[in-house]
């Protein structure tokens, strides 16, 4: 999931969307009830949602302000949500370069590490305070 906003007049050659914040979760399947439960937990009901036209996302419009379901050819995916696909590509590159061998038990931590690094890009002076807050509130499951 990503929090983004549309930029009216981007610079020449720049992408139109500005990606502010991302969060990633591991899900066991792509069934409609699984996806709907995550949307109810993570996304505000006043949000405007853009997603692909998968049947598992048909009922998301009931839980958000507006839901735009786009049926897109795989070759056109980067044109529809360009910043999201850049973030996914960056995650893949991190996993291949840094973590040469992925273990399923640590996948959650790999995703948390990537999201933390991605989301801190615009923190500036608040970076240390955010780090302390995360360190104090983080709980492990081992």
The first five atom37 places (N, CA, C, CB, O) and aatype in JSON, in Angstrom:
{
  "aatype": [20, 20, 20, 20, 20, 20, 20, 20, 20, 20, 20, 20, 20, 20, 20, 20, 20, 20, 20, 20, 20, 20, 20, 20, 20, 20, 20, 20, 20, 20, 20, 20, 20, 20, 20, 20, 20, 20, 20, 20, 20, 20, 20, 20, 20, 20, 20, 20, 20, 20, 20, 20, 20, 20, 20, 20, 20, 20, 20, 20, 20, 20, 20, 20, 20, 20, 20, 20, 20, 20, 20, 20, 20, 20, 20, 20, 20, 20, 20, 20, 20, 20, 20, 20, 20, 20, 20, 20, 20, 20, 20, 20, 20, 20, 20, 20, 20, 20, 20, 20, 20, 20, 20, 20, 20, 20, 20, 20, 20, 20, 20, 20, 20, 20, 20, 20, 20, 20, 20, 20, 20, 20, 20, 20, 20, 20, 20, 20, 20, 20, 20, 20, 20, 20, 20, 20, 20, 20, 20, 20, 20, 20],
  "atom_mask": [
    [1, 1, 1, 1, 1],
    [1, 1, 1, 1, 1],
    [1, 1, 1, 1, 1],
    [1, 1, 1, 1, 1],
    [1, 1, 1, 1, 1],
    [1, 1, 1, 1, 1],
    [1, 1, 1, 1, 1],
    [1, 1, 1, 1, 1],
    [1, 1, 1, 1, 1],
    [1, 1, 1, 1, 1],
    [1, 1, 1, 1, 1],
    [1, 1, 1, 1, 1],
    [1, 1, 1, 1, 1],
    [1, 1, 1, 1, 1],
    [1, 1, 1, 1, 1],
    [1, 1, 1, 1, 1],
    [1, 1, 1, 1, 1],
    [1, 1, 1, 1, 1],
    [1, 1, 1, 1, 1],
    [1, 1, 1, 1, 1],
    [1, 1, 1, 1, 1],
    [1, 1, 1, 1, 1],
    [1, 1, 1, 1, 1],
    [1, 1, 1, 1, 1],
    [1, 1, 1, 1, 1],
    [1, 1, 1, 1, 1],
    [1, 1, 1, 1, 1],
    [1, 1, 1, 1, 1],
    [1, 1, 1, 1, 1],
    [1, 1, 1, 1, 1],
    [1, 1, 1, 1, 1],
    [1, 1, 1, 1, 1],
    [1, 1, 1, 1, 1],
    [1, 1, 1, 1, 1],
    [1, 1, 1, 1, 1],
    [1, 1, 1, 1, 1],
    [1, 1, 1, 1, 1],
    [1, 1, 1, 1, 1],
    [1, 1, 1, 1, 1],
    [1, 1, 1, 1, 1],
    [1, 1, 1, 1, 1],
    [1, 1, 1, 1, 1],
    [1, 1, 1, 1, 1],
    [1, 1, 1, 1, 1],
    [1, 1, 1, 1, 1],
    [1, 1, 1, 1, 1],
    [1, 1, 1, 1, 1],
    [1, 1, 1, 1, 1],
    [1, 1, 1, 1, 1],
    [1, 1, 1, 1, 1],
    [1, 1, 1, 1, 1],
    [1, 1, 1, 1, 1],
    [1, 1, 1, 1, 1],
    [1, 1, 1, 1, 1],
    [1, 1, 1, 1, 1],
    [1, 1, 1, 1, 1],
    [1, 1, 1, 1, 1],
    [1, 1, 1, 1, 1],
    [1, 1, 1, 1, 1],
    [1, 1, 1, 1, 1],
    [1, 1, 1, 1, 1],
    [1, 1, 1, 1, 1],
    [1, 1, 1, 1, 1],
    [1, 1, 1, 1, 1],
    [1, 1, 1, 1, 1],
    [1, 1, 1, 1, 1],
    [1, 1, 1, 1, 1],
    [1, 1, 1, 1, 1],
    [1, 1, 1, 1, 1],
    [1, 1, 1, 1, 1],
    [1, 1, 1, 1, 1],
    [1, 1, 1, 1, 1],
    [1, 1, 1, 1, 1],
    [1, 1, 1, 1, 1],
    [1, 1, 1, 1, 1],
    [1, 1, 1, 1, 1],
    [1, 1, 1, 1, 1],
    [1, 1, 1, 1, 1],
    [1, 1, 1, 1, 1],
    [1, 1, 1, 1, 1],
    [1, 1, 1, 1, 1],
    [1, 1, 1, 1, 1],
    [1, 1, 1, 1, 1],
    [1, 1, 1, 1, 1],
    [1, 1, 1, 1, 1],
    [1, 1, 1, 1, 1],
    [1, 1, 1, 1, 1],
    [1, 1, 1, 1, 1],
    [1, 1, 1, 1, 1],
    [1, 1, 1, 1, 1],
    [1, 1, 1, 1, 1],
    [1, 1, 1, 1, 1],
    [1, 1, 1, 1, 1],
    [1, 1, 1, 1, 1],
    [1, 1, 1, 1, 1],
    [1, 1, 1, 1, 1],
    [1, 1, 1, 1, 1],
    [1, 1, 1, 1, 1],
    [1, 1, 1, 1, 1],
    [1, 1, 1, 1, 1],
    [1, 1, 1, 1, 1],
    [1, 1, 1, 1, 1],
    [1, 1, 1, 1, 1],
    [1, 1, 1, 1, 1],
    [1, 1, 1, 1, 1],
    [1, 1, 1, 1, 1],
    [1, 1, 1, 1, 1],
    [1, 1, 1, 1, 1],
    [1, 1, 1, 1, 1],
    [1, 1, 1, 1, 1],
    [1, 1, 1, 1, 1],
    [1, 1, 1, 1, 1],
    [1, 1, 1, 1, 1],
    [1, 1, 1, 1, 1],
    [1, 1, 1, 1, 1],
    [1, 1, 1, 1, 1],
    [1, 1, 1, 1, 1],
    [1, 1, 1, 1, 1],
    [1, 1, 1, 1, 1],
    [1, 1, 1, 1, 1],
    [1, 1, 1, 1, 1],
    [1, 1, 1, 1, 1],
    [1, 1, 1, 1, 1],
    [1, 1, 1, 1, 1],
    [1, 1, 1, 1, 1],
    [1, 1, 1, 1, 1],
    [1, 1, 1, 1, 1],
    [1, 1, 1, 1, 1],
    [1, 1, 1, 1, 1],
    [1, 1, 1, 1, 1],
    [1, 1, 1, 1, 1],
    [1, 1, 1, 1, 1],
    [1, 1, 1, 1, 1],
    [1, 1, 1, 1, 1],
    [1, 1, 1, 1, 1],
    [1, 1, 1, 1, 1],
    [1, 1, 1, 1, 1],
    [1, 1, 1, 1, 1],
    [1, 1, 1, 1, 1],
    [1, 1, 1, 1, 1],
    [1, 1, 1, 1, 1],
    [1, 1, 1, 1, 1]
  ],
  "atom_positions": [
    [[0.84, -1.15, 0.0], [0.0, 0.0, 0.0], [0.89, 1.22, 0.0], [-0.96, 0.0, 1.2], [1.97, 1.22, 0.58]],
    [[0.43, 2.24, -0.64], [1.23, 3.45, -0.71], [0.35, 4.67, -0.55], [2.02, 3.51, -2.02], [-0.8, 4.68, -0.97]],
    [[0.92, 5.68, 0.05], [0.24, 6.97, 0.18], [0.91, 7.89, -0.83], [0.33, 7.54, 1.67], [2.1, 8.18, -0.72]],
    [[0.14, 8.34, -1.8], [0.74, 9.16, -2.84], [-0.19, 10.3, -3.21], [1.07, 8.32, -4.07], [-1.36, 10.31, -2.84]],
    [[0.35, 11.25, -3.93], [-0.45, 12.37, -4.4], [-0.06, 12.68, -5.83], [-0.26, 13.62, -3.49], [1.07, 12.4, -6.25]],
    [[-1.0, 13.25, -6.58], [-0.78, 13.56, -7.99], [-0.11, 14.92, -8.11], [-2.11, 13.53, -8.77], [-0.52, 15.88, -7.46]],
    [[0.91, 15.0, -8.94], [1.61, 16.25, -9.2], [1.13, 16.78, -10.53], [3.17, 16.05, -9.18], [1.27, 16.11, -11.56]],
    [[0.57, 18.0, -10.54], [-0.03, 18.57, -11.75], [0.97, 18.75, -12.88], [-0.65, 19.89, -11.43], [0.76, 18.21, -13.97]],
    [[2.04, 19.48, -12.65], [3.0, 19.8, -13.69], [4.4, 19.31, -13.3], [3.02, 21.31, -13.98], [5.2, 20.1, -12.81]],
    [[4.68, 18.04, -13.5], [6.02, 17.57, -13.14], [7.06, 18.11, -14.12], [6.06, 16.02, -13.12], [6.72, 18.52, -15.23]],
    [[8.29, 18.11, -13.71], [9.38, 18.53, -14.59], [9.45, 17.59, -15.78], [10.74, 18.57, -13.83], [9.0, 16.44, -15.71]],
    [[10.01, 18.07, -16.86], [10.14, 17.27, -18.08], [10.88, 15.96, -17.78], [10.87, 18.06, -19.18], [11.98, 15.98, -17.22]],
    [[10.28, 14.84, -18.14], [10.9, 13.54, -17.93], [10.65, 12.95, -16.56], [12.36, 13.66, -18.14], [11.06, 11.81, -16.3]],
    [[9.98, 13.67, -15.66], [9.7, 13.16, -14.32], [8.35, 12.45, -14.31], [9.71, 14.31, -13.28], [7.5, 12.71, -15.16]],
    [[8.17, 11.56, -13.36], [6.91, 10.84, -13.23], [5.88, 11.74, -12.55], [7.12, 9.53, -12.42], [6.24, 12.66, -11.82]],
    [[4.57, 11.46, -12.79], [3.53, 12.36, -12.32], [3.12, 12.15, -10.87], [2.33, 12.21, -13.18], [2.57, 13.07, -10.27]],
    [[3.35, 11.01, -10.29], [2.92, 10.75, -8.93], [4.03, 10.98, -7.93], [2.4, 9.34, -8.81], [5.19, 10.7, -8.21]],
    [[3.68, 11.47, -6.76], [4.64, 11.65, -5.68], [4.31, 10.62, -4.61], [4.6, 13.11, -5.1], [3.21, 10.65, -4.05]],
    [[5.22, 9.73, -4.34], [4.99, 8.65, -3.39], [5.55, 9.07, -2.04], [5.65, 7.32, -3.87], [6.76, 9.27, -1.9]],
    [[4.68, 9.19, -1.05], [5.08, 9.69, 0.26], [5.46, 8.58, 1.23], [3.97, 10.51, 0.85], [6.5, 8.65, 1.88]],
    [[4.63, 7.57, 1.33], [4.75, 6.59, 2.41], [4.3, 5.23, 1.88], [3.92, 7.01, 3.66], [3.3, 5.15, 1.16]],
    [[5.02, 4.17, 2.22], [4.59, 2.83, 1.83], [4.56, 1.91, 3.04], [5.52, 2.26, 0.74], [5.25, 2.14, 4.03]],
    [[3.76, 0.88, 2.94], [3.76, -0.19, 3.91], [3.54, -1.49, 3.14], [2.66, 0.02, 5.01], [2.77, -1.53, 2.19]],
    [[4.21, -2.54, 3.55], [4.11, -3.83, 2.87], [3.79, -4.91, 3.89], [5.41, -4.16, 2.11], [4.28, -4.89, 5.02]],
    [[2.96, -5.86, 3.46], [2.6, -6.97, 4.32], [2.71, -8.26, 3.55], [1.19, -6.79, 4.87], [2.56, -8.29, 2.33]],
    [[2.96, -9.32, 4.26], [2.97, -10.65, 3.67], [1.58, -11.22, 3.84], [4.07, -11.58, 4.32], [1.05, -11.26, 4.96]],
    [[0.99, -11.67, 2.76], [-0.33, -12.3, 2.85], [-0.23, -13.71, 2.29], [-1.41, -11.46, 2.07], [0.56, -13.99, 1.39]],
    [[-1.05, -14.58, 2.83], [-0.97, -15.99, 2.47], [-1.67, -16.29, 1.15], [-1.57, -16.85, 3.56], [-1.3, -17.25, 0.46]],
    [[-2.66, -15.49, 0.79], [-3.39, -15.73, -0.46], [-3.97, -14.41, -0.96], [-4.51, -16.78, -0.25], [-3.91, -13.39, -0.27]],
    [[-4.52, -14.44, -2.15], [-5.1, -13.23, -2.75], [-6.62, -13.31, -2.79], [-4.54, -13.02, -4.16], [-7.24, -12.73, -3.69]],
    [[-7.23, -14.01, -1.85], [-8.68, -14.1, -1.81], [-9.27, -12.75, -1.44], [-9.14, -15.18, -0.81], [-8.62, -11.93, -0.78]],
    [[-10.5, -12.52, -1.85], [-11.15, -11.23, -1.64], [-11.27, -10.88, -0.16], [-12.53, -11.24, -2.28], [-11.06, -9.73, 0.21]],
    [[-11.61, -11.84, 0.69], [-11.77, -11.53, 2.11], [-10.44, -11.17, 2.77], [-12.41, -12.71, 2.84], [-10.42, -10.34, 3.68]],
    [[-9.35, -11.78, 2.33], [-8.03, -11.44, 2.87], [-7.66, -10.0, 2.52], [-6.96, -12.41, 2.34], [-7.24, -9.23, 3.38]],
    [[-7.82, -9.65, 1.25], [-7.48, -8.3, 0.79], [-8.4, -7.28, 1.45], [-7.59, -8.21, -0.74], [-7.94, -6.21, 1.85]],
    [[-9.69, -7.58, 1.56], [-10.65, -6.65, 2.16], [-10.32, -6.4, 3.62], [-12.07, -7.2, 2.03], [-10.41, -5.26, 4.08]],
    [[-9.95, -7.43, 4.37], [-9.59, -7.24, 5.78], [-8.38, -6.34, 5.94], [-9.33, -8.59, 6.44], [-8.34, -5.51, 6.85]],
    [[-7.39, -6.5, 5.07], [-6.2, -5.64, 5.15], [-6.57, -4.2, 4.83], [-5.11, -6.13, 4.18], [-6.08, -3.28, 5.49]],
    [[-7.41, -3.99, 3.84], [-7.84, -2.63, 3.49], [-8.6, -2.0, 4.65], [-8.71, -2.64, 2.21], [-8.38, -0.83, 4.96]],
    [[-9.48, -2.76, 5.3], [-10.23, -2.22, 6.44], [-9.3, -1.83, 7.59], [-11.26, -3.24, 6.93], [-9.54, -0.83, 8.26]],
    [[-8.24, -2.61, 7.81], [-7.3, -2.33, 8.9], [-6.38, -1.16, 8.59], [-6.47, -3.56, 9.2], [-6.11, -0.34, 9.47]],
    [[-5.89, -1.07, 7.37], [-4.78, -0.18, 7.04], [-5.17, 1.12, 6.34], [-3.83, -0.91, 6.2], [-4.41, 2.09, 6.41]],
    [[-6.31, 1.16, 5.66], [-6.63, 2.31, 4.83], [-7.83, 3.05, 5.39], [-6.91, 1.87, 3.38], [-8.83, 2.44, 5.77]],
    [[-7.73, 4.37, 5.45], [-8.8, 5.23, 5.94], [-10.0, 5.15, 5.0], [-8.31, 6.69, 6.07], [-9.83, 5.03, 3.79]],
    [[-11.2, 5.21, 5.56], [-12.4, 5.1, 4.73], [-12.6, 6.3, 3.81], [-13.62, 4.92, 5.61], [-13.42, 6.24, 2.9]],
    [[-11.88, 7.4, 4.02], [-11.95, 8.57, 3.15], [-10.91, 8.53, 2.03], [-11.77, 9.84, 3.97], [-10.8, 9.49, 1.26]],
    [[-10.17, 7.45, 1.92], [-9.1, 7.35, 0.93], [-9.66, 7.09, -0.46], [-8.11, 6.23, 1.31], [-10.74, 6.53, -0.63]],
    [[-8.9, 7.52, -1.45], [-9.21, 7.22, -2.85], [-8.21, 6.15, -3.29], [-9.12, 8.51, -3.77], [-7.0, 6.35, -3.23]],
    [[-8.72, 5.02, -3.73], [-7.9, 3.84, -3.98], [-7.83, 3.55, -5.48], [-8.46, 2.63, -3.22], [-8.85, 3.51, -6.16]],
    [[-6.63, 3.33, -5.97], [-6.41, 2.89, -7.35], [-5.74, 1.52, -7.29], [-5.54, 3.92, -8.17], [-4.7, 1.36, -6.65]],
    [[-6.35, 0.54, -7.95], [-5.81, -0.82, -7.93], [-6.06, -1.47, -9.28], [-6.46, -1.66, -6.78], [-6.74, -0.91, -10.14]],
    [[-5.5, -2.66, -9.45], [-5.76, -3.37, -10.69], [-7.16, -3.98, -10.63], [-4.7, -4.48, -10.93], [-7.82, -3.95, -9.59]],
    [[-7.61, -4.5, -11.74], [-8.98, -5.01, -11.84], [-9.15, -6.44, -11.4], [-9.44, -4.89, -13.23], [-10.05, -7.13, -11.89]],
    [[-8.34, -6.91, -10.49], [-8.43, -8.28, -10.01], [-9.76, -8.52, -9.3], [-7.26, -8.6, -9.07], [-10.29, -7.62, -8.65]],
    [[-10.29, -9.73, -9.43], [-11.57, -10.05, -8.79], [-11.47, -10.03, -7.27], [-12.06, -11.41, -9.26], [-12.49, -9.89, -6.59]],
    [[-10.27, -10.18, -6.73], [-10.12, -10.14, -5.27], [-10.27, -8.73, -4.72], [-8.76, -10.71, -4.87], [-10.33, -8.54, -3.51]],
    [[-10.33, -7.73, -5.59], [-10.46, -6.34, -5.16], [-11.79, -5.72, -5.55], [-9.33, -5.52, -5.73], [-11.94, -4.5, -5.49]],
    [[-12.76, -6.53, -5.94], [-14.05, -6.01, -6.4], [-14.82, -5.26, -5.33], [-14.9, -7.14, -6.91], [-15.49, -4.27, -5.64]],
    [[-14.75, -5.69, -4.08], [-15.58, -5.11, -3.02], [-14.86, -4.03, -2.21], [-16.03, -6.19, -2.09], [-15.36, -3.62, -1.17]],
    [[-13.72, -3.57, -2.67], [-12.98, -2.56, -1.92], [-13.69, -1.21, -1.93], [-11.58, -2.4, -2.49], [-13.49, -0.41, -1.01]],
    [[-14.51, -0.95, -2.93], [-15.24, 0.31, -3.01], [-16.19, 0.51, -1.84], [-16.01, 0.37, -4.29], [-16.57, 1.65, -1.55]],
    [[-16.59, -0.56, -1.17], [-17.47, -0.45, -0.01], [-16.75, 0.08, 1.23], [-18.09, -1.8, 0.3], [-17.39, 0.52, 2.18]],
    [[-15.42, 0.04, 1.22], [-14.65, 0.38, 2.42], [-13.8, 1.64, 2.27], [-13.75, -0.77, 2.77], [-13.13, 2.05, 3.22]],
    [[-13.83, 2.27, 1.1], [-13.09, 3.51, 0.87], [-14.0, 4.5, 0.14], [-11.79, 3.25, 0.05], [-15.06, 4.13, -0.36]],
    [[-13.57, 5.75, 0.1], [-14.35, 6.8, -0.55], [-14.57, 6.49, -2.03], [-13.66, 8.16, -0.4], [-15.7, 6.56, -2.52]],
    [[-13.5, 6.16, -2.74], [-13.63, 5.78, -4.15], [-12.6, 4.72, -4.48], [-13.46, 7.02, -5.08], [-11.48, 4.71, -3.95]],
    [[-13.0, 3.83, -5.37], [-12.11, 2.74, -5.79], [-12.09, 2.71, -7.31], [-12.58, 1.36, -5.21], [-13.12, 2.49, -7.95]],
    [[-10.93, 2.94, -7.88], [-10.74, 2.93, -9.32], [-10.02, 1.64, -9.69], [-9.93, 4.19, -9.81], [-8.83, 1.49, -9.45]],
    [[-10.76, 0.69, -10.28], [-10.19, -0.6, -10.67], [-9.81, -0.54, -12.15], [-11.18, -1.77, -10.4], [-10.68, -0.37, -13.01]],
    [[-8.54, -0.67, -12.43], [-8.04, -0.58, -13.79], [-7.6, -1.94, -14.3], [-6.88, 0.42, -13.87], [-6.81, -2.63, -13.64]],
    [[-8.11, -2.33, -15.46], [-7.65, -3.55, -16.1], [-6.57, -3.13, -17.09], [-8.83, -4.34, -16.82], [-6.85, -2.44, -18.07]],
    [[-5.34, -3.54, -16.82], [-4.19, -3.05, -17.57], [-3.35, -4.24, -18.04], [-3.34, -2.09, -16.71], [-3.21, -5.23, -17.32]],
    [[-2.81, -4.13, -19.24], [-1.89, -5.15, -19.74], [-0.59, -5.07, -18.94], [-1.62, -4.96, -21.27], [-0.19, -3.97, -18.54]],
    [[0.07, -6.19, -18.7], [1.32, -6.17, -17.92], [2.37, -5.2, -18.47], [1.91, -7.55, -17.87], [3.14, -4.63, -17.7]],
    [[2.41, -5.02, -19.76], [3.4, -4.1, -20.34], [3.13, -2.64, -19.96], [3.41, -4.23, -21.86], [4.04, -1.82, -19.97]],
    [[1.87, -2.33, -19.61], [1.5, -0.95, -19.27], [1.48, -0.68, -17.77], [0.14, -0.64, -19.84], [1.19, 0.45, -17.37]],
    [[1.77, -1.65, -16.92], [1.75, -1.46, -15.47], [2.6, -0.29, -15.0], [2.21, -2.71, -14.79], [2.12, 0.52, -14.21]],
    [[3.84, -0.16, -15.46], [4.65, 0.96, -14.97], [4.1, 2.33, -15.34], [6.05, 0.84, -15.5], [4.46, 3.33, -14.7]],
    [[3.25, 2.42, -16.35], [2.68, 3.7, -16.74], [1.53, 4.12, -15.83], [2.19, 3.64, -18.19], [1.29, 5.31, -15.66]],
    [[0.83, 3.16, -15.24], [-0.35, 3.47, -14.43], [0.05, 3.91, -13.02], [-1.27, 2.25, -14.36], [-0.4, 4.96, -12.56]],
    [[0.86, 3.15, -12.34], [1.32, 3.49, -10.99], [2.85, 3.49, -10.99], [0.75, 2.5, -9.92], [3.46, 2.58, -10.42]],
    [[3.47, 4.48, -11.62], [4.92, 4.41, -11.83], [5.73, 4.38, -10.54], [5.36, 5.57, -12.65], [6.69, 3.62, -10.45]],
    [[5.38, 5.18, -9.56], [6.17, 5.23, -8.32], [6.07, 3.92, -7.54], [5.71, 6.39, -7.45], [7.04, 3.49, -6.93]],
    [[4.9, 3.3, -7.56], [4.73, 2.03, -6.87], [5.63, 0.97, -7.5], [3.25, 1.57, -6.91], [6.25, 0.17, -6.79]],
    [[5.71, 0.96, -8.81], [6.54, -0.03, -9.48], [8.03, 0.26, -9.3], [6.2, -0.08, -10.97], [8.84, -0.67, -9.28]],
    [[8.39, 1.52, -9.17], [9.78, 1.85, -8.84], [10.12, 1.33, -7.45], [10.02, 3.4, -8.92], [11.2, 0.77, -7.24]],
    [[9.2, 1.5, -6.49], [9.42, 1.0, -5.13], [9.55, -0.53, -5.12], [8.28, 1.44, -4.19], [10.4, -1.08, -4.43]],
    [[8.7, -1.2, -5.89], [8.78, -2.66, -5.96], [10.11, -3.09, -6.58], [7.6, -3.23, -6.78], [10.73, -4.04, -6.11]],
    [[10.53, -2.4, -7.62], [11.83, -2.7, -8.24], [12.98, -2.48, -7.28], [12.02, -1.86, -9.48], [13.93, -3.26, -7.26]],
    [[12.9, -1.4, -6.49], [13.95, -1.13, -5.5], [13.99, -2.23, -4.43], [13.72, 0.24, -4.83], [15.06, -2.63, -3.99]],
    [[12.82, -2.71, -4.02], [12.77, -3.81, -3.05], [13.41, -5.07, -3.62], [11.32, -4.09, -2.62], [14.2, -5.74, -2.95]],
    [[13.07, -5.39, -4.85], [13.67, -6.57, -5.49], [15.19, -6.45, -5.54], [13.1, -6.77, -6.9], [15.91, -7.41, -5.27]],
    [[15.68, -5.27, -5.89], [17.12, -5.05, -5.99], [17.77, -5.19, -4.62], [17.42, -3.66, -6.6], [18.84, -5.77, -4.5]],
    [[17.14, -4.65, -3.56], [17.67, -4.79, -2.21], [17.76, -6.26, -1.81], [16.8, -4.02, -1.2], [18.77, -6.7, -1.27]],
    [[16.7, -7.01, -2.09], [16.68, -8.41, -1.7], [17.73, -9.22, -2.46], [15.3, -9.01, -1.94], [18.34, -10.13, -1.89]],
    [[17.94, -8.89, -3.72], [18.94, -9.63, -4.5], [20.37, -9.24, -4.14], [18.71, -9.4, -5.99], [21.25, -10.09, -4.1]],
    [[20.6, -7.94, -3.89], [21.95, -7.46, -3.63], [22.41, -7.68, -2.19], [22.04, -6.0, -3.97], [23.52, -8.16, -1.96]],
    [[21.57, -7.34, -1.25], [21.96, -7.38, 0.15], [21.73, -8.75, 0.77], [21.21, -6.33, 0.93], [22.61, -9.31, 1.41]],
    [[20.54, -9.27, 0.59], [20.16, -10.54, 1.19], [20.2, -11.6, 0.08], [18.73, -10.47, 1.86], [19.19, -11.84, -0.58]],
    [[21.33, -12.21, -0.13], [21.51, -13.11, -1.26], [20.62, -14.34, -1.18], [22.95, -13.54, -1.34], [20.23, -14.9, -2.21]],
    [[20.3, -14.76, 0.02], [19.46, -15.94, 0.19], [18.3, -15.55, 1.1], [20.27, -17.15, 0.77], [18.52, -15.17, 2.25]],
    [[17.08, -15.64, 0.6], [15.91, -15.26, 1.38], [15.39, -16.45, 2.16], [14.82, -14.69, 0.47], [15.28, -17.56, 1.64]],
    [[15.06, -16.18, 3.41], [14.42, -17.2, 4.22], [13.03, -16.69, 4.57], [15.26, -17.53, 5.52], [12.86, -15.53, 4.96]],
    [[12.06, -17.55, 4.42], [10.66, -17.16, 4.62], [10.43, -16.6, 6.02], [9.75, -18.36, 4.38], [9.63, -15.68, 6.19]],
    [[11.12, -17.14, 7.0], [10.91, -16.7, 8.39], [11.37, -15.26, 8.62], [11.65, -17.62, 9.33], [10.91, -14.62, 9.57]],
    [[12.26, -14.75, 7.78], [12.77, -13.38, 7.94], [12.19, -12.4, 6.93], [14.27, -13.39, 7.82], [12.55, -11.22, 6.95]],
    [[11.3, -12.84, 6.06], [10.77, -11.97, 5.01], [10.08, -10.74, 5.58], [9.8, -12.75, 4.14], [10.2, -9.64, 5.02]],
    [[9.36, -10.9, 6.68], [8.7, -9.76, 7.32], [9.72, -8.69, 7.71], [7.9, -10.22, 8.56], [9.46, -7.5, 7.54]],
    [[10.85, -9.1, 8.22], [11.87, -8.16, 8.66], [12.54, -7.47, 7.47], [12.92, -8.87, 9.51], [12.89, -6.3, 7.55]],
    [[12.71, -8.2, 6.37], [13.26, -7.59, 5.15], [12.32, -6.49, 4.66], [13.47, -8.66, 4.04], [12.77, -5.41, 4.28]],
    [[11.01, -6.78, 4.66], [10.04, -5.78, 4.21], [10.01, -4.57, 5.15], [8.64, -6.4, 4.13], [9.94, -3.43, 4.69]],
    [[10.08, -4.82, 6.45], [10.1, -3.72, 7.42], [11.33, -2.84, 7.23], [10.06, -4.27, 8.86], [11.24, -1.62, 7.3]],
    [[12.47, -3.46, 6.99], [13.71, -2.71, 6.77], [13.58, -1.82, 5.53], [14.9, -3.66, 6.61], [13.94, -0.65, 5.57]],
    [[13.06, -2.39, 4.45], [12.93, -1.6, 3.22], [11.95, -0.45, 3.42], [12.46, -2.5, 2.08], [12.25, 0.68, 3.02]],
    [[10.79, -0.72, 4.02], [9.79, 0.34, 4.22], [10.33, 1.44, 5.13], [8.51, -0.25, 4.82], [10.08, 2.62, 4.88]],
    [[11.07, 1.07, 6.17], [11.65, 2.07, 7.06], [12.61, 2.98, 6.3], [12.37, 1.4, 8.23], [12.54, 4.2, 6.42]],
    [[13.5, 2.38, 5.52], [14.46, 3.18, 4.75], [13.76, 4.04, 3.71], [15.48, 2.26, 4.07], [14.14, 5.19, 3.49]],
    [[12.74, 3.49, 3.07], [12.01, 4.24, 2.05], [11.25, 5.42, 2.66], [11.03, 3.31, 1.31], [11.26, 6.52, 2.11]],
    [[10.61, 5.19, 3.79], [9.77, 6.22, 4.4], [10.56, 7.32, 5.09], [8.84, 5.59, 5.39], [10.01, 8.4, 5.33]],
    [[11.81, 7.1, 5.4], [12.59, 8.12, 6.11], [13.24, 9.13, 5.17], [13.66, 7.46, 6.94], [13.94, 10.03, 5.62]],
    [[13.02, 8.99, 3.86], [13.67, 9.87, 2.88], [13.43, 11.35, 3.16], [13.2, 9.53, 1.49], [14.33, 12.16, 2.98]],
    [[12.23, 11.69, 3.58], [11.88, 13.1, 3.75], [11.81, 13.53, 5.21], [10.56, 13.38, 3.09], [11.24, 14.58, 5.51]],
    [[12.38, 12.76, 6.11], [12.28, 13.06, 7.54], [13.15, 14.25, 7.95], [12.67, 11.86, 8.35], [12.73, 15.05, 8.78]],
    [[14.32, 14.37, 7.39], [15.21, 15.48, 7.71], [15.59, 15.5, 9.17], [14.55, 16.78, 7.35], [16.21, 14.56, 9.67]],
    [[15.23, 16.59, 9.86], [15.61, 16.77, 11.27], [14.88, 15.82, 12.21], [15.34, 18.2, 11.69], [15.36, 15.58, 13.31]],
    [[13.75, 15.28, 11.8], [12.98, 14.39, 12.66], [13.45, 12.94, 12.6], [11.52, 14.46, 12.27], [12.85, 12.06, 13.22]],
    [[14.52, 12.68, 11.87], [14.99, 11.32, 11.65], [15.38, 10.62, 12.95], [16.16, 11.33, 10.7], [14.98, 9.48, 13.18]],
    [[16.14, 11.29, 13.81], [16.59, 10.67, 15.05], [15.42, 10.41, 15.99], [17.63, 11.55, 15.75], [15.35, 9.34, 16.61]],
    [[14.49, 11.37, 16.11], [13.32, 11.17, 16.97], [12.49, 9.98, 16.5], [12.45, 12.44, 17.0], [12.0, 9.2, 17.31]],
    [[12.34, 9.84, 15.19], [11.6, 8.71, 14.65], [12.29, 7.39, 14.94], [11.41, 8.87, 13.16], [11.63, 6.39, 15.24]],
    [[13.61, 7.38, 14.84], [14.38, 6.17, 15.13], [14.2, 5.75, 16.59], [15.86, 6.39, 14.82], [14.03, 4.57, 16.88]],
    [[14.25, 6.7, 17.5], [14.07, 6.41, 18.92], [12.66, 5.87, 19.17], [14.33, 7.66, 19.78], [12.48, 4.91, 19.92]],
    [[11.66, 6.48, 18.54], [10.28, 6.04, 18.72], [10.1, 4.6, 18.22], [9.31, 6.98, 17.98], [9.47, 3.79, 18.9]],
    [[10.66, 4.28, 17.07], [10.56, 2.93, 16.53], [11.29, 1.94, 17.43], [11.12, 2.86, 15.1], [10.79, 0.85, 17.68]],
    [[12.47, 2.32, 17.91], [13.26, 1.42, 18.76], [12.54, 1.11, 20.07], [14.62, 2.04, 19.06], [12.62, -0.01, 20.57]],
    [[11.84, 2.08, 20.61], [11.15, 1.89, 21.89], [9.87, 1.08, 21.72], [10.83, 3.25, 22.53], [9.54, 0.27, 22.58]],
    [[9.15, 1.28, 20.62], [7.85, 0.63, 20.46], [7.9, -0.69, 19.72], [6.92, 1.55, 19.76], [6.9, -1.41, 19.71]],
    [[9.01, -1.04, 19.09], [9.1, -2.26, 18.28], [9.08, -3.49, 19.17], [10.36, -2.25, 17.41], [9.79, -3.56, 20.17]],
    [[8.27, -4.45, 18.79], [8.24, -5.74, 19.5], [8.56, -6.84, 18.49], [6.86, -5.98, 20.19], [8.08, -6.82, 17.36]],
    [[9.35, -7.79, 18.91], [9.69, -8.9, 18.03], [8.81, -10.09, 18.37], [11.19, -9.28, 18.16], [8.18, -10.14, 19.42]],
    [[8.77, -11.05, 17.47], [7.98, -12.25, 17.73], [8.87, -13.48, 17.85], [6.95, -12.46, 16.63], [8.45, -14.6, 17.56]],
    [[10.11, -13.26, 18.27], [10.98, -14.41, 18.55], [11.58, -14.28, 19.91], [12.08, -14.54, 17.5], [12.34, -15.15, 20.34]]
  ]
}
